[in-house]
Amino acid sequence: MKTVRYIRWKDGDMWLGYLEDYPDYMTQGETLKELQENLKDLLQDLTGGHIPGVRKVAELQIA
C-alpha cells in the first residue's frame, strides 16, 4: 500500500488540505474523511496527466 503525506487544518466548518509534494493544489471537505477522499482524487488528477503544467516539490542535493 502506497502512502503520501498531506497537510491539513480546520477553518470554520471545513477541513482544508494539500498533498505535501503538491503544495499549490488545495482541496477541502466538510469532514476529515471527505478531505482525505478529495485528496486521493486530486492525486489521481495530478499524476494522471489531467491537469496541465503540474508543479511538484523536489529536493536538490548540494555538495
DRENTOR-541810 format. One record per residue: x, y negated, z negated of N, C-alpha, C in turn. Coordinates in steps of 0.1 Angstrom, whole numbers, padded with zeros to 4 digits, always signed. Example, Ala and Ser with C-alpha at 12.3 -4.5 7.8 and 13.67 -1.06 7.14 Angstrom:
DRENTOR-541810
+0132+0057-0078+0123+0045-0078+0132+0033-0078+0128+0022-0071+0137+0011-0071+0129+0000-0079
//
This chain:
DRENTOR-541810
+0008+0012+0000+0000+0000+0000+0009-0012+0000+0006-0022+0009+0014-0034+0010+0008-0045+0001+0016-0052-0005+0012-0063-0014+0018-0076-0009+0010-0087-0011+0015-0101-0007+0012-0110-0019+0021-0119-0021+0019-0128-0033+0011-0140-0028+0002-0145-0037-0005-0157-0034-0006-0166-0046-0009-0179-0043-0011-0189-0054-0025-0192-0055-0031-0193-0067-0045-0196-0069-0047-0205-0081-0058-0213-0080-0062-0221-0091-0077-0224-0090-0083-0228-0101-0097-0231-0101-0099-0246-0101-0107-0251-0092-0110-0265-0091-0126-0267-0091-0131-0271-0103-0145-0272-0104-0151-0258-0105-0160-0255-0096-0167-0242-0095-0160-0233-0085-0150-0237-0078-0144-0230-0067-0130-0225-0071-0126-0213-0065-0112-0208-0066-0106-0212-0053-0094-0218-0053-0086-0222-0042-0073-0214-0042-0068-0211-0030-0055-0204-0029-0049-0204-0015-0037-0199-0015-0030-0197-0003-0019-0186-0004-0015-0180+0007-0005-0170+0007+0009-0176+0005+0017-0170-0003+0030-0176-0006+0038-0179+0006+0037-0169+0016+0045-0171+0028+0039-0181+0038+0027-0185+0036+0020-0194+0045+0013-0205+0037+0021-0214+0031+0015-0224+0022+0007-0235+0029+0008-0236+0042+0000-0246+0050-0015-0242+0052-0018-0229+0049-0031-0224+0052-0039-0220+0039-0048-0228+0035-0055-0226+0022-0069-0220+0026-0075-0213+0016-0088-0209+0016-0095-0210+0003-0107-0206+0001-0114-0208-0011-0125-0197-0013-0130-0196-0025-0141-0187-0028-0148-0191-0040-0161-0187-0041-0168-0190-0053-0164-0181-0065-0158-0170-0062-0153-0161-0073-0139-0157-0069-0132-0152-0079-0118-0148-0076-0118-0136-0066-0127-0127-0067-0128-0116-0057-0131-0122-0043-0139-0131-0042-0142-0137-0029-0130-0144-0023-0122-0151-0032-0110-0158-0027-0100-0147-0022-0099-0136-0029-0090-0125-0025-0094-0120-0012-0107-0118-0010-0112-0113+0003-0109-0123+0014-0111-0135+0012-0108-0146+0022-0093-0147+0025-0085-0144+0015-0070-0144+0017-0066-0132+0026-0073-0121+0024-0070-0109+0032-0074-0112+0047-0085-0118+0049-0090-0122+0062-0080-0132+0069-0076-0142+0061-0066-0152+0065-0053-0146+0070-0048-0136+0062-0036-0129+0065-0037-0122+0079-0049-0116+0081-0051-0109+0094-0051-0119+0105-0057-0130+0103-0057-0140+0114-0043-0146+0116-0036-0148+0106-0022-0154+0107-0012-0144+0114-0013-0132+0110-0004-0122+0116-0009-0115+0128-0021-0117+0132-0027-0111+0143-0027-0119+0156-0021-0131+0155-0020-0140+0167-0033-0147+0170-0042-0148+0160-0054-0155+0162-0053-0170+0160-0042-0175+0153-0040-0189+0150-0027-0193+0157-0028-0202+0166-0015-0206+0173-0006-0215+0165+0007-0214+0167+0017-0222+0160+0018-0220+0145+0017-0208+0141+0017-0205+0127+0030-0208+0121+0031-0216+0110+0043-0219+0102+0044-0209+0090+0056-0204+0088+0058-0195+0077+0071-0199+0069+0070-0196+0056+0082-0199+0048+0092-0188+0051+0105-0192+0051+0116-0183+0053+0127-0187+0044+0137-0178+0043+0149-0180+0034+0161-0181+0043+0170-0190+0039+0183-0191+0046+0194-0189+0036+0203-0180+0040+0215-0178+0031+0226-0187+0034+0231-0194+0024+0243-0203+0026+0255-0197+0019+0266-0196+0026+0278-0190+0020+0283-0197+0008
//
